[in-house]
Amino acid sequence: QVQFVESGGGLVQPGGSLRLSCAVSGFTFNNYRMSWYRQGPGKERELVAYITSGGYGANYADSVKGRFTISRDDAKNTVYLQMNSLKPEDTAVYYCNVYLARPLPWGQGTQVTVSS
């Protein structure tokens, strides 16, 4: 069965960094574009970034461009999100999923809180 296990979140001060990981199982990982989403308090879930199969290209939401980097390790069935220069508005639960019009069942996500 499909499973997404996100980790690496935590409490960080503004300007700090975190690296999120998402371990994936239950489907042929390297065949799919992968993505990170986030859902802030009182907000709808939004796309943060996605990466192509093979990792040859990536795209980012304007709000994180230049600060976040998505990457993948197909040998480990894992997708990463390196987050630098974090801002309070980045506070959210972060989720990974395939990048499709119809996402697969969501994992539990990992909480990122940016606060002094």
Helices and strands as residue ranges (DSSP letters): E 3-7, E 10-12, E 18-25, G 29-31, E 34-39, E 46-51, G 53-55, E 58-60, E 68-73, E 78-83, G 88-90, E 92-98, E 110-114
